Amino acid sequence: MDMRALVGRNFSRIRREKGLTQEQVEERSGFSQQYISGLENGLRNPTVVTLFELAQALGVGPVDLLMPDGKGRQPRKR
């Protein structure tokens, strides 16, 4: 599994679901639009701290950027 591509797809999907442009995320996060574009295209290898900060800018948890198939957190089955 290519984690860079997975994070990029999830980030892009969540950003669009929230109705945010890359420029708006730039303003919220401090990361450049070029960095965000590279991230969404799977060209960046973000650190754990970067994932945390980008997730905060989107209003989600960092794990939401790492979940396969964009499923986000799933409730535990008992």
Stockholm file with secondary structure:
# STOCKHOLM 1.0

chainA/1-78         MDMRALVGRNFSRIRREKGLTQEQVEERSGFSQQYISGLENGLRNPTVVTLFELAQALGVGPVDLLMPDGKGRQPRKR
#=GR chainA/1-78 SS CCHHHHHHHHHHHHHHHTTCCHHHHHHHHCCCHHHHHHHHTTCCCCCHHHHHHHHHHHTSCGGGGTSGGGCCCCCCCC
#=GC SS_cons        CCHHHHHHHHHHHHHHHTTCCHHHHHHHHCCCHHHHHHHHTTCCCCCHHHHHHHHHHHTSCGGGGTSGGGCCCCCCCC
//
